[in-house]
Amino acid sequence: MPGIHDNHRQRLRNRFLEEGLQSFEPHEVMELLLTYSIDRRDVNPLAHTLIKTFGSIDKVLEAPPDLLARVDGVGERTVVFLKLIPAVTAYYLNSKNREIRELDTTEKLVDYLIPKFLDKTIECSYLVCLDNRLRLLGCTQISEGTETQTPFPIRKVTDILLRTRATAAVVAHNHPNGFPVPSSTDLTVTEDLCQHLKRVEVKLLDHIIVSGADYVSMRDIGAFQP
């Protein structure tokens, strides 16, 4: 027999198919998501609780599994489902970027790099390898750190660039809990890396800092000269 909440769930789904999510309140988006992980139960109160506990949709989806599991009513199935959403989003966007061949503008670089960080809750760094026509040779995650810092291992960077025969490079890292503003450490690391790569005849073109959908190009703001 249909549950008493089935009609409401179906109305939410129909509304999404007809209108998209533009008219949905945050708790309604969360409620729609929860209908796919929790059967035959009014999930509206839990949707409100999750938004109130973590502050926003993005913070719910970025919350560590153990913190999600502490919320009354959130079981393992829901934890896995909620963590799957940002991971699938990143996977989808990275898949769309597979056909990218040239990264010759900041905008193209940012469009390519932001999906790399979507499901990251700690700082990590990536190395983009390019040839002399700024064609993509490869992109490698080079480190993972903490919530506030990540290393840039110069030897590892150099080995990857030499192996791919790159003549140009871009590095990127994220600020998962802040703003994409370069710190004094970021400035020092970038300058050191730039000078080191010159000795192996690789040009460091940019260091891009990502925070959510925001970014800063250290080259564009004049923080270093390639």
Z-matrix of the N, CA and C atoms (Angstrom, degrees):
N
C 1 1.458
C 2 1.535 1 109.38
N 3 1.319 2 117.04 1 140.95
C 4 1.456 3 119.63 2 178.12
C 5 1.520 4 111.42 3 -61.39
N 6 1.323 5 117.39 4 142.10
C 7 1.445 6 121.37 5 176.49
C 8 1.519 7 110.93 6 -74.33
N 9 1.324 8 116.70 7 161.81
C 10 1.467 9 120.02 8 -175.43
C 11 1.528 10 111.52 9 -69.83
N 12 1.345 11 117.01 10 -16.73
C 13 1.462 12 119.75 11 -178.66
C 14 1.531 13 113.08 12 -99.23
N 15 1.357 14 116.22 13 -0.81
C 16 1.456 15 119.18 14 -175.56
C 17 1.515 16 112.69 15 -62.16
N 18 1.317 17 117.49 16 -39.75
C 19 1.467 18 119.81 17 -178.84
C 20 1.526 19 111.06 18 -64.21
N 21 1.331 20 116.27 19 -40.68
C 22 1.466 21 119.82 20 178.00
C 23 1.523 22 110.88 21 -62.93
N 24 1.329 23 115.83 22 -43.04
C 25 1.463 24 120.02 23 178.68
C 26 1.523 25 110.60 24 -60.81
N 27 1.310 26 115.80 25 -42.92
C 28 1.457 27 119.33 26 -178.76
C 29 1.522 28 111.10 27 -67.00
N 30 1.328 29 116.22 28 -36.07
C 31 1.465 30 118.97 29 177.04
C 32 1.533 31 110.95 30 -63.95
N 33 1.324 32 116.41 31 -41.28
C 34 1.462 33 119.79 32 176.89
C 35 1.535 34 110.79 33 -59.89
N 36 1.325 35 115.88 34 -44.20
C 37 1.459 36 119.94 35 -178.14
C 38 1.522 37 111.15 36 -67.27
N 39 1.329 38 116.42 37 -42.32
C 40 1.470 39 119.94 38 178.44
C 41 1.526 40 110.92 39 -63.37
N 42 1.331 41 115.14 40 -40.61
C 43 1.468 42 119.41 41 179.49
C 44 1.525 43 110.76 42 -62.22
N 45 1.332 44 116.25 43 -41.31
C 46 1.458 45 119.81 44 177.73
C 47 1.528 46 110.93 45 -62.52
N 48 1.340 47 117.16 46 -45.34
C 49 1.460 48 120.21 47 -178.50
C 50 1.527 49 111.73 48 -64.34
N 51 1.323 50 116.89 49 -31.90
C 52 1.460 51 120.81 50 -177.61
C 53 1.526 52 112.60 51 -85.55
N 54 1.338 53 117.42 52 -35.49
C 55 1.461 54 121.12 53 -170.93
C 56 1.524 55 114.64 54 -116.93
N 57 1.327 56 118.60 55 -13.95
C 58 1.458 57 120.33 56 -168.46
C 59 1.521 58 109.77 57 75.51
N 60 1.313 59 116.61 58 -161.93
C 61 1.470 60 120.68 59 -176.94
C 62 1.526 61 113.72 60 -100.13
N 63 1.342 62 117.03 61 1.22
C 64 1.463 63 119.71 62 -172.97
C 65 1.520 64 113.37 63 -58.10
N 66 1.325 65 117.32 64 -36.70
C 67 1.467 66 120.42 65 -176.38
C 68 1.528 67 112.79 66 -92.58
N 69 1.319 68 117.94 67 0.19
C 70 1.463 69 121.72 68 -177.75
C 71 1.529 70 110.31 69 -81.55
N 72 1.316 71 115.79 70 138.56
C 73 1.455 72 121.47 71 168.25
C 74 1.532 73 108.72 72 -76.93
N 75 1.342 74 118.37 73 157.62
C 76 1.469 75 119.60 74 -178.73
C 77 1.524 76 113.94 75 -53.57
N 78 1.345 77 116.96 76 -42.40
C 79 1.462 78 117.97 77 -179.25
C 80 1.523 79 111.60 78 -67.30
N 81 1.338 80 117.59 79 -26.88
C 82 1.461 81 120.23 80 178.31
C 83 1.531 82 111.03 81 -73.55
N 84 1.345 83 116.66 82 -36.56
C 85 1.459 84 119.59 83 174.56
C 86 1.519 85 109.57 84 -62.73
N 87 1.337 86 115.74 85 -45.52
C 88 1.453 87 119.38 86 179.54
C 89 1.532 88 111.29 87 -63.85
N 90 1.321 89 116.08 88 -39.11
C 91 1.459 90 120.05 89 178.58
C 92 1.529 91 110.49 90 -62.06
N 93 1.325 92 116.78 91 -43.71
C 94 1.466 93 120.55 92 178.38
C 95 1.527 94 110.54 93 -60.27
N 96 1.312 95 117.10 94 -43.49
C 97 1.462 96 120.32 95 178.24
C 98 1.527 97 111.51 96 -61.31
N 99 1.319 98 115.78 97 -43.97
C 100 1.469 99 119.75 98 -175.97
C 101 1.526 100 112.94 99 -66.07
N 102 1.334 101 116.80 100 -23.50
C 103 1.475 102 118.59 101 178.39
C 104 1.519 103 111.75 102 -64.25
N 105 1.333 104 116.84 103 -19.02
C 106 1.459 105 119.86 104 -179.42
C 107 1.526 106 112.97 105 -93.23
N 108 1.314 107 117.44 106 -6.04
C 109 1.463 108 119.06 107 177.83
C 110 1.526 109 112.70 108 -118.96
N 111 1.337 110 117.23 109 -14.01
C 112 1.466 111 121.14 110 -179.12
C 113 1.521 112 108.50 111 -127.29
N 114 1.312 113 116.91 112 122.40
C 115 1.465 114 122.23 113 -176.17
C 116 1.528 115 111.85 114 -89.24
N 117 1.341 116 115.04 115 141.17
C 118 1.468 117 123.07 116 164.62
C 119 1.528 118 113.57 117 48.19
N 120 1.329 119 115.25 118 50.71
C 121 1.454 120 119.83 119 177.35
C 122 1.508 121 108.33 120 -151.35
N 123 1.308 122 116.77 121 146.87
C 124 1.455 123 120.67 122 175.95
C 125 1.529 124 108.26 123 -70.90
N 126 1.332 125 116.45 124 110.41
C 127 1.466 126 119.83 125 -176.38
C 128 1.527 127 112.12 126 -98.24
N 129 1.335 128 117.10 127 3.46
C 130 1.458 129 119.96 128 179.71
C 131 1.530 130 112.11 129 -59.72
N 132 1.341 131 119.88 130 -46.84
C 133 1.472 132 119.53 131 178.93
C 134 1.525 133 112.66 132 -60.47
N 135 1.337 134 116.92 133 -39.71
C 136 1.461 135 120.11 134 179.50
C 137 1.527 136 110.69 135 -67.18
N 138 1.321 137 117.44 136 -37.15
C 139 1.470 138 120.91 137 177.05
C 140 1.523 139 110.16 138 -59.80
N 141 1.335 140 116.90 139 -46.31
C 142 1.467 141 121.02 140 177.69
C 143 1.527 142 110.76 141 -61.77
N 144 1.333 143 116.94 142 -42.03
C 145 1.458 144 121.19 143 -178.56
C 146 1.527 145 111.28 144 -62.47
N 147 1.322 146 117.06 145 -43.86
C 148 1.459 147 120.55 146 -179.26
C 149 1.526 148 111.27 147 -63.96
N 150 1.328 149 117.10 148 -43.99
C 151 1.462 150 120.01 149 178.65
C 152 1.528 151 110.46 150 -63.89
N 153 1.318 152 116.67 151 -43.13
C 154 1.470 153 120.39 152 -179.73
C 155 1.527 154 111.21 153 -65.45
N 156 1.336 155 116.43 154 -39.72
C 157 1.466 156 120.86 155 -176.43
C 158 1.522 157 111.94 156 -68.16
N 159 1.334 158 116.32 157 -43.50
C 160 1.463 159 119.72 158 -173.04
C 161 1.526 160 113.29 159 -104.48
N 162 1.329 161 117.86 160 -17.70
C 163 1.457 162 120.65 161 171.89
C 164 1.506 163 117.06 162 104.94
N 165 1.332 164 118.28 163 -27.75
C 166 1.459 165 120.96 164 -177.53
C 167 1.529 166 109.10 165 -168.23
N 168 1.325 167 115.46 166 167.58
C 169 1.466 168 120.54 167 178.45
C 170 1.527 169 110.84 168 -57.83
N 171 1.333 170 116.12 169 -48.66
C 172 1.467 171 118.58 170 -176.13
C 173 1.517 172 111.40 171 -62.96
N 174 1.340 173 117.57 172 -36.38
C 175 1.459 174 119.71 173 179.92
C 176 1.524 175 111.73 174 -70.89
N 177 1.328 176 117.06 175 -32.10
C 178 1.470 177 119.85 176 174.26
C 179 1.525 178 109.41 177 -62.84
N 180 1.328 179 116.01 178 -49.11
C 181 1.464 180 120.60 179 -175.87
C 182 1.527 181 112.23 180 -68.71
N 183 1.329 182 117.16 181 -24.52
C 184 1.464 183 121.08 182 179.81
C 185 1.525 184 113.11 183 -92.50
N 186 1.330 185 117.13 184 -7.43
C 187 1.461 186 120.31 185 -176.00
C 188 1.530 187 110.70 186 -65.18
N 189 1.331 188 117.73 187 143.14
C 190 1.467 189 120.56 188 176.83
C 191 1.527 190 110.70 189 -61.02
N 192 1.330 191 117.55 190 146.87
C 193 1.469 192 120.50 191 -178.70
C 194 1.520 193 114.13 192 -54.00
N 195 1.340 194 117.31 193 -38.09
C 196 1.461 195 118.78 194 -177.22
C 197 1.525 196 111.80 195 -67.09
N 198 1.351 197 117.50 196 -33.45
C 199 1.460 198 119.74 197 178.19
C 200 1.525 199 110.53 198 -73.43
N 201 1.315 200 117.71 199 -38.42
C 202 1.467 201 120.38 200 176.01
C 203 1.527 202 110.27 201 -60.51
N 204 1.323 203 116.12 202 -42.70
C 205 1.464 204 120.53 203 -176.23
C 206 1.521 205 112.75 204 -66.96
N 207 1.340 206 117.32 205 -18.72
C 208 1.465 207 120.17 206 178.64
C 209 1.520 208 112.88 207 -77.35
N 210 1.324 209 117.25 208 -15.21
C 211 1.466 210 120.76 209 179.56
C 212 1.513 211 108.96 210 -75.81
N 213 1.302 212 116.59 211 125.92
C 214 1.461 213 121.74 212 -178.53
C 215 1.524 214 110.28 213 -58.70
N 216 1.327 215 115.92 214 125.20
C 217 1.460 216 120.70 215 -179.96
C 218 1.510 217 114.20 216 101.93
N 219 1.337 218 116.63 217 -10.81
C 220 1.462 219 120.93 218 178.85
C 221 1.524 220 109.11 219 -96.39
N 222 1.326 221 116.30 220 112.24
C 223 1.451 222 121.28 221 178.07
C 224 1.514 223 111.79 222 -99.37
N 225 1.316 224 116.25 223 -176.87
C 226 1.463 225 121.24 224 -177.21
C 227 1.528 226 111.67 225 -60.41
N 228 1.322 227 116.42 226 -40.53
C 229 1.457 228 120.20 227 -179.01
C 230 1.535 229 111.28 228 -60.28
N 231 1.320 230 116.15 229 -41.30
C 232 1.467 231 120.33 230 179.69
C 233 1.518 232 111.19 231 -70.81
N 234 1.327 233 117.31 232 -39.60
C 235 1.469 234 120.20 233 177.17
C 236 1.526 235 109.86 234 -58.34
N 237 1.325 236 116.80 235 -49.28
C 238 1.463 237 120.48 236 -179.35
C 239 1.526 238 110.51 237 -61.45
N 240 1.321 239 117.13 238 -42.98
C 241 1.457 240 120.72 239 -177.97
C 242 1.530 241 111.32 240 -63.82
N 243 1.324 242 116.99 241 -45.49
C 244 1.465 243 119.89 242 -179.15
C 245 1.528 244 111.73 243 -66.39
N 246 1.329 245 117.74 244 -38.54
C 247 1.461 246 120.19 245 178.29
C 248 1.528 247 111.42 246 -71.60
N 249 1.323 248 115.83 247 -24.74
C 250 1.465 249 120.17 248 179.90
C 251 1.527 250 112.08 249 -69.09
N 252 1.341 251 116.83 250 -30.14
C 253 1.470 252 120.37 251 -173.30
C 254 1.531 253 112.33 252 -62.61
N 255 1.352 254 120.89 253 -54.26
C 256 1.467 255 118.66 254 177.88
C 257 1.523 256 112.61 255 -65.33
N 258 1.340 257 117.03 256 -32.85
C 259 1.461 258 119.54 257 179.44
C 260 1.527 259 110.88 258 -65.88
N 261 1.325 260 117.17 259 -43.01
C 262 1.462 261 121.03 260 178.44
C 263 1.528 262 110.56 261 -67.78
N 264 1.336 263 116.40 262 -38.68
C 265 1.468 264 120.00 263 177.33
C 266 1.521 265 110.87 264 -58.95
N 267 1.322 266 116.71 265 -46.83
C 268 1.461 267 120.65 266 178.84
C 269 1.528 268 110.57 267 -63.74
N 270 1.316 269 116.40 268 -41.95
C 271 1.464 270 120.90 269 179.97
C 272 1.528 271 110.43 270 -62.40
N 273 1.315 272 116.16 271 -42.65
C 274 1.470 273 122.37 272 179.27
C 275 1.531 274 111.09 273 -62.12
N 276 1.332 275 117.08 274 -47.65
C 277 1.460 276 120.36 275 -178.11
C 278 1.524 277 111.62 276 -68.69
N 279 1.333 278 116.72 277 -37.79
C 280 1.461 279 119.07 278 175.85
C 281 1.523 280 111.05 279 -64.82
N 282 1.332 281 116.28 280 -35.60
C 283 1.457 282 120.27 281 177.22
C 284 1.523 283 110.75 282 -64.30
N 285 1.344 284 116.72 283 -41.40
C 286 1.459 285 120.50 284 177.98
C 287 1.527 286 111.81 285 -62.46
N 288 1.331 287 115.88 286 -28.02
C 289 1.460 288 120.48 287 -176.82
C 290 1.528 289 113.56 288 -86.10
N 291 1.323 290 117.46 289 -0.09
C 292 1.455 291 119.55 290 -175.76
C 293 1.520 292 113.11 291 -62.53
N 294 1.329 293 116.20 292 -27.80
C 295 1.458 294 119.39 293 -177.03
C 296 1.532 295 113.10 294 -86.72
N 297 1.324 296 117.43 295 -1.77
C 298 1.465 297 119.79 296 179.26
C 299 1.526 298 109.62 297 -65.97
N 300 1.321 299 115.64 298 132.20
C 301 1.462 300 120.52 299 -178.82
C 302 1.536 301 112.39 300 -116.59
N 303 1.317 302 117.53 301 -35.99
C 304 1.464 303 120.36 302 -178.29
C 305 1.527 304 109.76 303 -120.63
N 306 1.339 305 114.92 304 136.44
C 307 1.460 306 121.49 305 177.42
C 308 1.523 307 107.32 306 -122.90
N 309 1.327 308 114.90 307 71.85
C 310 1.455 309 120.49 308 -171.07
C 311 1.522 310 114.30 309 -103.53
N 312 1.333 311 117.85 310 8.65
C 313 1.462 312 121.58 311 174.16
C 314 1.529 313 108.78 312 -138.70
N 315 1.327 314 115.33 313 159.09
C 316 1.469 315 119.63 314 176.36
C 317 1.516 316 110.38 315 -60.14
N 318 1.331 317 117.40 316 -40.44
C 319 1.461 318 121.30 317 -177.91
C 320 1.529 319 111.11 318 -61.24
N 321 1.329 320 116.90 319 -42.59
C 322 1.465 321 119.94 320 178.76
C 323 1.523 322 110.84 321 -65.75
N 324 1.321 323 116.41 322 -40.16
C 325 1.464 324 120.30 323 177.92
C 326 1.518 325 111.58 324 -61.48
N 327 1.317 326 115.66 325 -45.12
C 328 1.462 327 120.15 326 -178.10
C 329 1.526 328 110.38 327 -65.52
N 330 1.331 329 117.01 328 -44.75
C 331 1.470 330 120.28 329 178.13
C 332 1.522 331 110.80 330 -59.08
N 333 1.309 332 116.06 331 -35.02
C 334 1.461 333 120.40 332 179.80
C 335 1.524 334 112.01 333 -75.29
N 336 1.339 335 116.99 334 -38.15
C 337 1.457 336 120.84 335 -171.05
C 338 1.520 337 114.74 336 -86.20
N 339 1.332 338 118.37 337 -36.18
C 340 1.465 339 119.83 338 -175.10
C 341 1.530 340 112.82 339 -53.58
N 342 1.348 341 119.88 340 -43.31
C 343 1.466 342 118.42 341 178.73
C 344 1.523 343 114.07 342 -60.08
N 345 1.324 344 117.78 343 -23.55
C 346 1.463 345 120.19 344 179.64
C 347 1.523 346 112.03 345 -63.94
N 348 1.330 347 116.24 346 -24.65
C 349 1.462 348 120.73 347 -173.05
C 350 1.529 349 113.83 348 -107.51
N 351 1.328 350 118.22 349 -0.32
C 352 1.463 351 120.41 350 -171.30
C 353 1.521 352 113.59 351 -58.83
N 354 1.313 353 117.70 352 -37.77
C 355 1.466 354 119.86 353 -176.77
C 356 1.526 355 112.11 354 -103.87
N 357 1.341 356 116.92 355 17.87
C 358 1.464 357 120.63 356 -178.70
C 359 1.526 358 110.56 357 -94.50
N 360 1.317 359 116.24 358 128.73
C 361 1.464 360 121.04 359 178.22
C 362 1.529 361 111.59 360 -109.32
N 363 1.320 362 117.23 361 -1.60
C 364 1.455 363 122.47 362 173.17
C 365 1.526 364 107.90 363 -125.42
N 366 1.332 365 116.66 364 164.16
C 367 1.454 366 119.54 365 178.72
C 368 1.526 367 110.30 366 -71.08
N 369 1.306 368 115.92 367 137.15
C 370 1.455 369 121.40 368 174.37
C 371 1.520 370 108.17 369 -146.54
N 372 1.311 371 116.31 370 164.23
C 373 1.462 372 119.84 371 -175.85
C 374 1.519 373 110.79 372 -130.27
N 375 1.331 374 114.51 373 150.63
C 376 1.459 375 122.26 374 179.62
C 377 1.517 376 109.83 375 -127.36
N 378 1.321 377 114.88 376 151.90
C 379 1.456 378 122.75 377 175.34
C 380 1.524 379 108.67 378 -119.95
N 381 1.344 380 116.12 379 123.96
C 382 1.460 381 122.30 380 176.03
C 383 1.523 382 107.97 381 -103.08
N 384 1.330 383 116.33 382 123.75
C 385 1.456 384 122.20 383 -179.45
C 386 1.526 385 109.75 384 -101.26
N 387 1.336 386 116.86 385 131.48
C 388 1.457 387 122.19 386 -175.95
C 389 1.520 388 110.15 387 -132.68
N 390 1.352 389 115.60 388 154.93
C 391 1.453 390 118.77 389 173.43
C 392 1.528 391 109.71 390 -93.34
N 393 1.330 392 117.33 391 -172.37
C 394 1.466 393 119.44 392 -174.59
C 395 1.520 394 113.83 393 -73.30
N 396 1.349 395 117.10 394 -7.69
C 397 1.462 396 121.21 395 173.20
C 398 1.533 397 111.01 396 -104.18
N 399 1.335 398 115.64 397 13.02
C 400 1.470 399 124.12 398 179.33
C 401 1.519 400 111.94 399 61.95
N 402 1.318 401 115.34 400 32.77
C 403 1.461 402 120.80 401 173.13
C 404 1.528 403 108.76 402 -87.43
N 405 1.311 404 115.53 403 142.44
C 406 1.465 405 121.59 404 -175.67
C 407 1.525 406 110.77 405 -71.73
N 408 1.326 407 115.48 406 124.15
C 409 1.460 408 121.56 407 174.82
C 410 1.522 409 111.99 408 -102.04
N 411 1.322 410 116.45 409 -24.02
C 412 1.451 411 120.07 410 -179.76
C 413 1.515 412 111.55 411 168.27
N 414 1.323 413 115.91 412 161.35
C 415 1.467 414 122.25 413 177.03
C 416 1.515 415 107.81 414 -140.54
N 417 1.321 416 116.08 415 125.66
C 418 1.462 417 121.17 416 -173.47
C 419 1.515 418 110.48 417 -131.08
N 420 1.335 419 115.78 418 134.98
C 421 1.464 420 118.68 419 170.57
C 422 1.524 421 107.42 420 -74.30
N 423 1.316 422 116.39 421 125.99
C 424 1.462 423 119.53 422 -174.01
C 425 1.520 424 113.71 423 -106.75
N 426 1.346 425 117.64 424 -14.24
C 427 1.468 426 117.80 425 178.47
C 428 1.512 427 111.38 426 -164.50
N 429 1.321 428 114.55 427 160.27
C 430 1.464 429 124.06 428 168.24
C 431 1.512 430 107.11 429 -130.91
N 432 1.324 431 115.29 430 142.09
C 433 1.455 432 118.76 431 -177.85
C 434 1.509 433 112.42 432 -126.89
N 435 1.325 434 115.27 433 -124.00
C 436 1.456 435 122.47 434 179.51
C 437 1.522 436 107.96 435 -121.78
N 438 1.318 437 116.54 436 -166.43
C 439 1.459 438 120.23 437 178.03
C 440 1.523 439 111.86 438 -71.50
N 441 1.324 440 118.05 439 -14.52
C 442 1.462 441 119.95 440 -174.08
C 443 1.516 442 115.06 441 -126.35
N 444 1.334 443 119.30 442 -5.79
C 445 1.453 444 119.43 443 179.56
C 446 1.520 445 110.89 444 -159.98
N 447 1.335 446 114.54 445 156.79
C 448 1.463 447 120.47 446 175.68
C 449 1.520 448 108.07 447 -148.39
N 450 1.325 449 117.66 448 144.28
C 451 1.468 450 119.35 449 -178.92
C 452 1.531 451 112.27 450 -80.59
N 453 1.322 452 115.59 451 159.32
C 454 1.462 453 122.64 452 171.53
C 455 1.529 454 107.03 453 -120.71
N 456 1.328 455 117.57 454 88.97
C 457 1.468 456 120.49 455 -175.49
C 458 1.533 457 111.31 456 -69.83
N 459 1.330 458 116.11 457 105.70
C 460 1.467 459 121.11 458 -172.97
C 461 1.529 460 111.64 459 -61.71
N 462 1.312 461 117.52 460 -40.19
C 463 1.473 462 119.31 461 -179.50
C 464 1.523 463 111.02 462 -63.61
N 465 1.331 464 116.93 463 -42.53
C 466 1.466 465 120.43 464 179.28
C 467 1.522 466 110.28 465 -64.43
N 468 1.340 467 116.52 466 -43.29
C 469 1.462 468 120.76 467 177.85
C 470 1.518 469 110.66 468 -58.14
N 471 1.330 470 115.86 469 -47.06
C 472 1.462 471 120.76 470 -178.87
C 473 1.525 472 111.40 471 -62.01
N 474 1.321 473 117.21 472 -44.14
C 475 1.467 474 121.08 473 -179.68
C 476 1.528 475 111.08 474 -60.38
N 477 1.325 476 116.48 475 -42.79
C 478 1.472 477 119.77 476 -179.13
C 479 1.522 478 110.58 477 -66.15
N 480 1.315 479 116.72 478 -42.97
C 481 1.464 480 120.16 479 -178.79
C 482 1.528 481 111.33 480 -64.89
N 483 1.314 482 117.55 481 -40.87
C 484 1.460 483 120.63 482 178.75
C 485 1.524 484 110.95 483 -68.34
N 486 1.311 485 116.06 484 -37.84
C 487 1.473 486 119.67 485 -179.55
C 488 1.522 487 111.68 486 -66.48
N 489 1.347 488 116.72 487 -36.85
C 490 1.469 489 120.06 488 -179.54
C 491 1.528 490 112.45 489 -88.21
N 492 1.348 491 115.81 490 -4.06
C 493 1.472 492 122.17 491 -178.64
C 494 1.535 493 111.30 492 59.61
N 495 1.304 494 114.97 493 37.61
C 496 1.466 495 120.62 494 178.92
C 497 1.519 496 110.44 495 -74.44
N 498 1.318 497 115.19 496 147.44
C 499 1.467 498 120.62 497 173.87
C 500 1.525 499 111.63 498 -112.02
N 501 1.330 500 115.98 499 -8.04
C 502 1.466 501 121.12 500 178.31
C 503 1.523 502 108.63 501 -144.20
N 504 1.328 503 115.86 502 156.18
C 505 1.462 504 120.16 503 -177.12
C 506 1.520 505 110.56 504 -148.67
N 507 1.312 506 114.19 505 154.00
C 508 1.465 507 122.84 506 170.72
C 509 1.518 508 106.78 507 -131.55
N 510 1.318 509 116.76 508 135.02
C 511 1.461 510 119.95 509 172.65
C 512 1.525 511 108.51 510 -110.63
N 513 1.312 512 115.43 511 154.81
C 514 1.461 513 121.04 512 179.90
C 515 1.514 514 109.31 513 -148.44
N 516 1.324 515 115.64 514 146.34
C 517 1.457 516 119.75 515 170.23
C 518 1.522 517 108.61 516 -146.66
N 519 1.297 518 116.01 517 170.65
C 520 1.469 519 120.95 518 -174.46
C 521 1.520 520 111.65 519 -115.54
N 522 1.332 521 114.33 520 155.10
C 523 1.457 522 123.39 521 168.41
C 524 1.528 523 106.32 522 -115.99
N 525 1.333 524 118.54 523 87.70
C 526 1.470 525 120.51 524 -171.21
C 527 1.517 526 114.76 525 -66.29
N 528 1.311 527 118.02 526 -24.05
C 529 1.470 528 120.03 527 -176.04
C 530 1.517 529 112.53 528 -122.84
N 531 1.319 530 116.19 529 28.01
C 532 1.460 531 117.65 530 -177.83
C 533 1.506 532 112.15 531 -153.27
N 534 1.319 533 114.60 532 -145.97
C 535 1.454 534 121.76 533 -179.44
C 536 1.526 535 109.06 534 -112.74
N 537 1.331 536 117.51 535 152.99
C 538 1.469 537 119.60 536 -178.59
C 539 1.526 538 112.83 537 -79.57
N 540 1.317 539 115.36 538 56.09
C 541 1.462 540 121.40 539 -179.20
C 542 1.529 541 108.01 540 -107.49
N 543 1.336 542 118.26 541 126.51
C 544 1.462 543 119.39 542 -178.14
C 545 1.525 544 112.69 543 -65.06
N 546 1.309 545 115.82 544 134.51
C 547 1.455 546 121.50 545 175.79
C 548 1.520 547 109.18 546 -85.37
N 549 1.316 548 116.29 547 172.66
C 550 1.466 549 119.84 548 176.77
C 551 1.530 550 110.37 549 -61.88
N 552 1.339 551 115.91 550 -34.97
C 553 1.467 552 119.86 551 176.77
C 554 1.524 553 111.04 552 -65.57
N 555 1.333 554 116.38 553 -41.76
C 556 1.468 555 120.17 554 177.86
C 557 1.521 556 110.82 555 -58.85
N 558 1.321 557 116.84 556 -42.04
C 559 1.463 558 121.20 557 -179.62
C 560 1.523 559 111.09 558 -64.41
N 561 1.319 560 116.04 559 -44.09
C 562 1.461 561 120.15 560 -179.07
C 563 1.521 562 111.63 561 -66.35
N 564 1.330 563 116.09 562 -45.98
C 565 1.462 564 120.67 563 -179.82
C 566 1.529 565 110.58 564 -60.66
N 567 1.319 566 116.85 565 -41.75
C 568 1.463 567 120.68 566 -179.18
C 569 1.522 568 111.43 567 -63.75
N 570 1.312 569 116.71 568 -45.14
C 571 1.465 570 120.19 569 179.89
C 572 1.522 571 111.06 570 -64.55
N 573 1.340 572 116.96 571 -43.43
C 574 1.467 573 120.79 572 178.69
C 575 1.530 574 110.80 573 -61.66
N 576 1.331 575 116.14 574 -43.88
C 577 1.459 576 120.22 575 -179.16
C 578 1.526 577 110.97 576 -66.50
N 579 1.317 578 116.56 577 -39.95
C 580 1.464 579 121.94 578 179.02
C 581 1.531 580 110.46 579 -60.17
N 582 1.334 581 116.70 580 -46.82
C 583 1.452 582 120.70 581 -178.91
C 584 1.530 583 111.67 582 -67.40
N 585 1.322 584 116.50 583 -38.96
C 586 1.460 585 120.12 584 179.26
C 587 1.527 586 110.70 585 -64.56
N 588 1.329 587 117.82 586 -44.05
C 589 1.463 588 120.57 587 -176.80
C 590 1.525 589 111.87 588 -67.79
N 591 1.322 590 116.98 589 -27.45
C 592 1.467 591 119.29 590 176.26
C 593 1.524 592 110.74 591 -61.12
N 594 1.335 593 116.39 592 -31.57
C 595 1.466 594 119.95 593 -178.59
C 596 1.524 595 112.14 594 -72.02
N 597 1.342 596 116.89 595 -20.34
C 598 1.472 597 119.85 596 175.72
C 599 1.530 598 110.41 597 -108.03
N 600 1.317 599 115.52 598 17.92
C 601 1.471 600 123.55 599 174.07
C 602 1.529 601 112.43 600 60.46
N 603 1.325 602 115.21 601 41.28
C 604 1.471 603 122.02 602 172.28
C 605 1.519 604 107.68 603 -121.11
N 606 1.314 605 116.68 604 132.16
C 607 1.459 606 121.21 605 -178.26
C 608 1.526 607 110.22 606 -94.95
N 609 1.322 608 116.81 607 122.37
C 610 1.458 609 120.80 608 173.94
C 611 1.531 610 108.04 609 -81.26
N 612 1.319 611 116.39 610 111.44
C 613 1.461 612 121.25 611 -174.15
C 614 1.520 613 113.58 612 -83.61
N 615 1.332 614 116.65 613 -33.73
C 616 1.466 615 118.27 614 -174.92
C 617 1.516 616 109.65 615 -166.28
N 618 1.307 617 114.45 616 159.41
C 619 1.468 618 123.43 617 168.69
C 620 1.516 619 105.92 618 -128.59
N 621 1.311 620 115.40 619 114.43
C 622 1.463 621 121.11 620 -175.49
C 623 1.523 622 109.15 621 -106.56
N 624 1.324 623 115.42 622 131.17
C 625 1.465 624 121.96 623 178.08
C 626 1.527 625 107.91 624 -109.44
N 627 1.319 626 115.69 625 129.34
C 628 1.468 627 122.06 626 -174.66
C 629 1.519 628 109.58 627 -116.29
N 630 1.331 629 115.75 628 137.38
C 631 1.468 630 121.25 629 171.42
C 632 1.525 631 107.27 630 -140.03
N 633 1.325 632 116.38 631 102.14
C 634 1.463 633 119.69 632 -173.87
C 635 1.512 634 110.18 633 63.66
N 636 1.337 635 116.26 634 -124.24
C 637 1.464 636 121.21 635 177.40
C 638 1.522 637 112.19 636 -93.68
N 639 1.339 638 117.22 637 -1.13
C 640 1.461 639 121.61 638 179.49
C 641 1.530 640 110.24 639 -93.46
N 642 1.318 641 115.28 640 158.26
C 643 1.458 642 119.00 641 179.62
C 644 1.518 643 110.00 642 -157.12
N 645 1.318 644 114.59 643 162.86
C 646 1.460 645 122.14 644 170.55
C 647 1.518 646 107.72 645 -134.74
N 648 1.318 647 115.74 646 130.88
C 649 1.458 648 121.99 647 170.85
C 650 1.521 649 108.03 648 -93.84
N 651 1.317 650 117.22 649 114.91
C 652 1.450 651 120.50 650 -177.45
C 653 1.528 652 110.77 651 -65.02
N 654 1.319 653 117.51 652 -29.66
C 655 1.470 654 119.44 653 174.95
C 656 1.515 655 110.45 654 -67.41
N 657 1.337 656 117.02 655 -45.30
C 658 1.462 657 120.39 656 -175.41
C 659 1.528 658 112.60 657 -65.71
N 660 1.328 659 117.25 658 -29.99
C 661 1.472 660 118.90 659 179.92
C 662 1.530 661 111.13 660 -91.52
N 663 1.333 662 116.75 661 3.56
C 664 1.455 663 120.23 662 176.38
C 665 1.516 664 114.79 663 77.90
N 666 1.349 665 117.08 664 21.32
C 667 1.458 666 120.31 665 -178.23
C 668 1.534 667 112.10 666 -73.92
N 669 1.330 668 116.97 667 -21.29
C 670 1.470 669 120.15 668 173.39
C 671 1.526 670 108.53 669 -156.67
N 672 1.307 671 115.57 670 160.86
C 673 1.461 672 121.42 671 179.51
C 674 1.530 673 109.01 672 -109.78
N 675 1.339 674 117.55 673 118.81
C 676 1.476 675 120.23 674 179.68
C 677 1.528 676 111.37 675 -58.92
